[in-house]
C-alpha cells in the first residue's frame, strides 16, 4: 500500500497564508503537485464545502480539514506546522497543527481505516507534542507512519512496574441505583473519516476518567461494527453525536437520548455525558423512536435558506417515485392501447374484464388498466410533495396536514406551487404545535389527533381563503404563456432555459426545479395541449447530456486527460446517462467544477433547443432511452441527445487541454470571499 504521507507533503513553520482558506489551498496544491490529486481546485472545493458545513478546528491547536472526493487519486495526508497559528474555528484559539486529510471517493476500507487512525492519534498529547518538536519533514513522516500503522515504533525498555493506584470514586451525580451510569453512543460525520473517530475516542476517554460505563459505536465510511443488542438494552441513555443519519436507529428505541453535532462530542464530552445521565432520570426527556433518525446535521445553526432548500428537496425526493412509477404506467398504457386510450379508460376498467374485453380487445383493456393506475399515481404528486415537505419540517406529525394541504392545492388548481406553499404552511403549523408545553396526558393525543386536526384546518384553510386563487391564477398564466410560445419559434427559448437548468447542478435544487415543473405539467397535458410533453422531453433529453458527455470524454475521446478513477466513473456514467440519471456526472463535477459544469450547460442548452425545434414529446417523466415507446419521434430525441453530448464532451476536453487554473487560489477565490 502506498504511504499516505511523504516529506514533500510536509510544511514546517513556513507561512501558508493568513486564513484557513489559504492554508487549505496551499496543502491541496501540495497534494496535487505530488500527483496524488488530479485537480487542486477540486480538492480544495470539497474540503472547503466540509469546512463550511462545520469548522474543523479542535481544542489543543489542531485542525483537520478533510475531504472525500474523486479529485483525489491516492489517499493522502498533507501536514503544516504554522507559526503563528491560523483560526480554524476552535473555541480555544488558532491551530498550529493542520492536517489535510484527502481520500478518494471510492477509497477502500484499509485506506479509510488508516486515515481514521491518524484522527485518533491526534487526540493524544504525546503525538501532538512530538509533532511540535519535530525538526525535519522526515521526522513528521516517521511519526505519522507509526501513528497510522505503516511503520512499527522503535522498541523501548519497559519501565519498572508502578504501584497500582486506587481509582477515584465515581461522582454521585453519575450514579444510577448506586452503580455507574451505563451509556451507549453513536458518532458519525459527513465523510466518516476524522470527526467520527475523534469524537468516539473523546467520549470513551472521558467516560473512563469519570468512571462511567460508556461504549461507543463509530459509524465511519469504512463501515461499522454494531454494538451488541444486550449492551444497548442495558444502557441507561444514548448519545448521538452525529452530522448524518444514525444507521439502524430502531435498535435504540425507547432510550433517553442526547443529540448533537459530532464536533461537540470532541469538544464537550464531559458535558454530554452529564446530560445523558440527567436524561436517564428525567421521564420527560427526549427518547429514540422506532423510526427515529438522528438529524442529518445540527440544524440549530442552519441558515433559513439552507433549511428551506432541505425541506423542498425532501419533498421532491419522496414525490419522484409516484411520478416515475405513474408516468411509466401511463406510457405503457399508450403503448398497449394507443394514444386514444384516454378517451374511455375509466369506463373500460369498470365495465369490462379479462373475460369481457372491450371492442379494442386485450390491448385496449390492458392499456386502460395501466393508464388508470398510472393516472391515480400521478394524482398523488402534489399531495406527496406537500406532505413530505411538512414531514421535513415537523417530522411525522406534519405528514397528514401536509397531504391534506396538497390535496386542497389540487382542488384549487394551484398545482405544484400550491403544493409547496401548502407543505410549508402545514409543516410550520405542525412544528409550532409540537413545541407547546402541554400536560403529559395531552401529549399522547398531539401527533395522532390534535396536530392533524388543527394543522389541516389552519394550513388548508389559509390555502382556500387566501392563497389558492392567486396561485391558481399564476399557474394559469404560466401554462397559457407556454401554450402561446408553443406556436412560435420562441418555444426554443424554453428549451434553452430548462436545458441549462438541468445541467447546472446535476440533481441539485436548480435541476429539481426544472424537473418538478416539467413533471407537474404532465398532469395537465392533453392531445390538444402538447406543450407539457414538449417540455418533459427537453428536460429529460438535456438531463442525460452531462453523464453521457463525461463518459464519452473520459473513456473514448481523451482518456489521458482523466485519472484512472475518473475513467472508471466514466464507464459507469454510460448506463446512468442512458437511464436519465444526471447524478452520474457528479464525480466529474466535484473534481473539476470549473470545466465540467460549463461544458455540461452548453451541451444541455443545445439539446434542449433541438428537442423543442424537432417537436419531440415525452409522455414518461423518467427512464431515458428505456422508455423509447413514450418518446415521439424517437429518432429526433436520439439526434438531439447525440449532438448535445458530443458538443459537451468536446468542450470539456478543450477546457482540460487549454484552460488552466493558475494559480489555484484564483480559481476558488469566489467561494472564499463568500
ChimeraX attribute file (.defattr): number of C-alpha atoms within 10 A of each C-alpha:
attribute: neighborCount
match mode: 1-to-1
recipient: residues
	/A:1	6
	/A:2	9
	/A:3	16
	/A:4	23
	/A:5	20
	/A:6	19
	/A:7	15
	/A:8	15
	/A:9	23
	/A:10	21
	/A:11	21
	/A:12	18
	/A:13	14
	/A:14	11
	/A:15	16
	/A:16	20
	/A:17	14
	/A:18	12
	/A:19	12
	/A:20	25
	/A:21	22
	/A:22	18
	/A:23	20
	/A:24	28
	/A:25	24
	/A:26	22
	/A:27	27
	/A:28	29
	/A:29	23
	/A:30	20
	/A:31	28
	/A:32	21
	/A:33	15
	/A:34	12
	/A:35	13
	/A:36	21
	/A:37	28
	/A:38	25
	/A:39	23
	/A:40	27
	/A:41	28
	/A:42	27
	/A:43	32
	/A:44	31
	/A:45	25
	/A:46	20
	/A:47	26
	/A:48	23
	/A:49	16
	/A:50	18
	/A:51	21
	/A:52	10
	/A:53	15
	/A:54	20
	/A:55	19
	/A:56	23
	/A:57	26
	/A:58	25
	/A:59	17
	/A:60	18
	/A:61	20
	/A:62	25
	/A:63	26
	/A:64	24
	/A:65	27
	/A:66	26
	/A:67	28
	/A:68	24
	/A:69	25
	/A:70	29
	/A:71	32
	/A:72	29
	/A:73	24
	/A:74	21
	/A:75	24
	/A:76	24
	/A:77	25
	/A:78	24
	/A:79	27
	/A:80	26
	/A:81	23
	/A:82	21
	/A:83	14
	/A:84	13
	/A:85	20
	/A:86	25
	/A:87	21
	/A:88	24
	/A:89	18
	/A:90	18
	/A:91	13
	/A:92	12
	/A:93	17
	/A:94	22
	/A:95	26
	/A:96	20
	/A:97	24
	/A:98	27
	/A:99	22
	/A:100	24
	/A:101	26
	/A:102	30
	/A:103	29
	/A:104	22
	/A:105	18
	/A:106	14
	/A:107	19
	/A:108	13
	/A:109	12
	/A:110	11
	/A:111	22
	/A:112	22
	/A:113	21
	/A:114	19
	/A:115	21
	/A:116	23
	/A:117	19
	/A:118	24
	/A:119	24
	/A:120	20
	/A:121	19
	/A:122	24
	/A:123	21
	/A:124	12
	/A:125	11
	/A:126	10
	/A:127	15
	/A:128	18
	/A:129	11
	/A:130	13
	/A:131	23
	/A:132	15
	/A:133	10
	/A:134	17
	/A:135	11
	/A:136	13
	/A:137	19
	/A:138	15
	/A:139	16
	/A:140	25
	/A:141	23
	/A:142	18
	/A:143	19
	/A:144	24
	/A:145	20
	/A:146	16
	/A:147	21
	/A:148	21
	/A:149	13
	/A:150	16
	/A:151	13
	/A:152	11
	/A:153	12
	/A:154	6
	/A:155	6
	/A:156	6
	/A:157	5
	/A:158	6
	/A:159	6
	/A:160	6
	/A:161	6
	/A:162	6
	/A:163	6
	/A:164	6
	/A:165	6
	/A:166	6
	/A:167	8
	/A:168	9
	/A:169	9
	/A:170	15
	/A:171	11
	/A:172	10
	/A:173	11
	/A:174	19
	/A:175	15
	/A:176	15
	/A:177	6
	/A:178	8
	/A:179	13
	/A:180	20
	/A:181	24
	/A:182	23
	/A:183	24
	/A:184	25
	/A:185	28
	/A:186	26
	/A:187	30
	/A:188	30
	/A:189	26
	/A:190	22
	/A:191	19
	/A:192	22
	/A:193	29
	/A:194	28
	/A:195	31
	/A:196	30
	/A:197	29
	/A:198	28
	/A:199	31
	/A:200	25
	/A:201	23
	/A:202	21
	/A:203	27
	/A:204	20
	/A:205	16
	/A:206	17
	/A:207	21
	/A:208	13
	/A:209	13
	/A:210	19
	/A:211	19
	/A:212	22
	/A:213	15
	/A:214	23
	/A:215	21
	/A:216	21
	/A:217	18
	/A:218	26
	/A:219	24
	/A:220	23
	/A:221	21
	/A:222	15
	/A:223	12
	/A:224	11
	/A:225	9
	/A:226	14
	/A:227	16
	/A:228	9
	/A:229	11
	/A:230	8
	/A:231	12
	/A:232	20
	/A:233	15
	/A:234	12
	/A:235	21
	/A:236	19
	/A:237	29
	/A:238	30
	/A:239	25
	/A:240	27
	/A:241	32
	/A:242	30
	/A:243	27
	/A:244	21
	/A:245	18
	/A:246	19
	/A:247	14
	/A:248	13
	/A:249	17
	/A:250	14
	/A:251	18
	/A:252	21
	/A:253	18
	/A:254	15
	/A:255	23
	/A:256	25
	/A:257	26
	/A:258	24
	/A:259	21
	/A:260	20
	/A:261	23
	/A:262	27
	/A:263	25
	/A:264	18
	/A:265	29
	/A:266	22
	/A:267	18
	/A:268	15
	/A:269	22
	/A:270	18
	/A:271	13
	/A:272	20
	/A:273	26
	/A:274	16
	/A:275	15
	/A:276	27
	/A:277	27
	/A:278	17
	/A:279	21
	/A:280	24
	/A:281	13
	/A:282	11
	/A:283	9
	/A:284	10
	/A:285	14
	/A:286	15
	/A:287	19
	/A:288	21
	/A:289	16
	/A:290	13
	/A:291	12
	/A:292	17
	/A:293	17
	/A:294	23
	/A:295	16
	/A:296	14
	/A:297	20
	/A:298	19
	/A:299	13
	/A:300	8
	/A:301	10
	/A:302	12
	/A:303	10
	/A:304	9
	/A:305	8
	/A:306	10
	/A:307	15
	/A:308	16
	/A:309	13
	/A:310	16
	/A:311	21
	/A:312	23
	/A:313	21
	/A:314	18
	/A:315	24
	/A:316	24
	/A:317	15
	/A:318	17
	/A:319	23
	/A:320	20
	/A:321	15
	/A:322	20
	/A:323	25
	/A:324	19
	/A:325	17
	/A:326	26
	/A:327	28
	/A:328	21
	/A:329	24
	/A:330	30
	/A:331	26
	/A:332	24
	/A:333	29
	/A:334	23
	/A:335	18
	/A:336	20
	/A:337	24
	/A:338	16
	/A:339	13
	/A:340	13
	/A:341	25
	/A:342	19
	/A:343	10
	/A:344	11
	/A:345	21
	/A:346	14
	/A:347	11
	/A:348	22
	/A:349	20
	/A:350	9
	/A:351	10
	/A:352	13
	/A:353	14
	/A:354	11
	/A:355	7
	/A:356	11
	/A:357	17
	/A:358	17
	/A:359	10
	/A:360	12
	/A:361	12
	/A:362	17
	/A:363	18
	/A:364	25
	/A:365	25
	/A:366	22
	/A:367	26
	/A:368	29
	/A:369	25
	/A:370	24
	/A:371	28
	/A:372	22
	/A:373	16
	/A:374	23
	/A:375	18
	/A:376	13
	/A:377	19
	/A:378	27
	/A:379	17
	/A:380	19
	/A:381	29
	/A:382	31
	/A:383	32
	/A:384	28
	/A:385	31
	/A:386	40
	/A:387	32
	/A:388	31
	/A:389	36
	/A:390	35
	/A:391	27
	/A:392	22
	/A:393	26
	/A:394	21
	/A:395	18
	/A:396	18
	/A:397	26
	/A:398	32
	/A:399	28
	/A:400	26
	/A:401	32
	/A:402	38
	/A:403	28
	/A:404	25
	/A:405	36
	/A:406	34
	/A:407	26
	/A:408	25
	/A:409	31
	/A:410	21
	/A:411	12
	/A:412	18
	/A:413	18
	/A:414	28
	/A:415	28
	/A:416	24
	/A:417	23
	/A:418	30
	/A:419	32
	/A:420	28
	/A:421	23
	/A:422	37
	/A:423	38
	/A:424	28
	/A:425	27
	/A:426	39
	/A:427	32
	/A:428	19
	/A:429	26
	/A:430	34
	/A:431	20
	/A:432	13
	/A:433	19
	/A:434	19
	/A:435	8
	/A:436	9
	/A:437	8
	/A:438	11
	/A:439	8
	/A:440	9
	/A:441	8
	/A:442	9
	/A:443	14
	/A:444	11
	/A:445	11
	/A:446	18
	/A:447	18
	/A:448	13
	/A:449	12
	/A:450	18
	/A:451	24
	/A:452	22
	/A:453	15
	/A:454	17
	/A:455	29
	/A:456	25
	/A:457	17
	/A:458	18
	/A:459	26
	/A:460	27
	/A:461	16
	/A:462	16
	/A:463	25
	/A:464	16
	/A:465	9
	/A:466	11
	/A:467	18
	/A:468	27
	/A:469	17
	/A:470	14
	/A:471	22
	/A:472	19
	/A:473	13
	/A:474	16
	/A:475	19
	/A:476	15
	/A:477	12
	/A:478	12
	/A:479	17
	/A:480	13
	/A:481	11
	/A:482	17
	/A:483	16
	/A:484	13
	/A:485	16
	/A:486	21
	/A:487	10
	/A:488	9
	/A:489	11
	/A:490	15
	/A:491	21
	/A:492	22
	/A:493	15
	/A:494	20
	/A:495	28
	/A:496	24
	/A:497	18
	/A:498	29
	/A:499	32
	/A:500	27
	/A:501	26
	/A:502	33
	/A:503	32
	/A:504	23
	/A:505	21
	/A:506	24
	/A:507	21
	/A:508	16
	/A:509	18
	/A:510	17
	/A:511	21
	/A:512	19
	/A:513	18
	/A:514	19
	/A:515	25
	/A:516	22
	/A:517	18
	/A:518	23
	/A:519	27
	/A:520	21
	/A:521	20
	/A:522	23
	/A:523	15
	/A:524	14
	/A:525	15
	/A:526	12
	/A:527	10
	/A:528	6
	/A:529	13
	/A:530	19
	/A:531	28
	/A:532	26
	/A:533	28
	/A:534	29
	/A:535	32
	/A:536	29
	/A:537	30
	/A:538	36
	/A:539	35
	/A:540	31
	/A:541	31
	/A:542	35
	/A:543	37
	/A:544	34
	/A:545	39
	/A:546	37
	/A:547	34
	/A:548	33
	/A:549	31
	/A:550	36
	/A:551	30
	/A:552	23
	/A:553	25
	/A:554	27
	/A:555	19
	/A:556	13
	/A:557	15
	/A:558	18
	/A:559	17
	/A:560	12
	/A:561	15
	/A:562	18
	/A:563	18
	/A:564	14
	/A:565	19
	/A:566	24
	/A:567	23
	/A:568	14
	/A:569	23
	/A:570	28
	/A:571	17
	/A:572	16
	/A:573	30
	/A:574	21
	/A:575	16
	/A:576	20
	/A:577	26
	/A:578	20
	/A:579	19
	/A:580	25
	/A:581	24
	/A:582	26
	/A:583	21
	/A:584	26
	/A:585	31
	/A:586	22
	/A:587	21
	/A:588	28
	/A:589	23
	/A:590	19
	/A:591	26
	/A:592	22
	/A:593	17
	/A:594	20
	/A:595	19
	/A:596	27
	/A:597	23
	/A:598	19
	/A:599	27
	/A:600	35
	/A:601	26
	/A:602	22
	/A:603	30
	/A:604	38
	/A:605	28
	/A:606	24
	/A:607	35
	/A:608	33
	/A:609	25
	/A:610	25
	/A:611	31
	/A:612	27
	/A:613	18
	/A:614	17
	/A:615	22
	/A:616	24
	/A:617	24
	/A:618	30
	/A:619	26
	/A:620	28
	/A:621	29
	/A:622	24
	/A:623	18
	/A:624	24
	/A:625	19
	/A:626	12
	/A:627	18
	/A:628	17
	/A:629	16
	/A:630	26
	/A:631	23
	/A:632	18
	/A:633	16
	/A:634	17
	/A:635	13
	/A:636	19
	/A:637	27
	/A:638	17
	/A:639	15
	/A:640	27
	/A:641	28
	/A:642	19
	/A:643	17
	/A:644	30
	/A:645	31
	/A:646	18
	/A:647	20
	/A:648	31
	/A:649	29
	/A:650	20
	/A:651	21
	/A:652	24
	/A:653	23
	/A:654	14
	/A:655	16
	/A:656	18
	/A:657	11
	/A:658	8
	/A:659	12
	/A:660	12
	/A:661	15
	/A:662	9
	/A:663	12
	/A:664	18
	/A:665	19
	/A:666	11
	/A:667	17
	/A:668	19
	/A:669	12
	/A:670	9
	/A:671	11
	/A:672	14
	/A:673	7
	/A:674	5
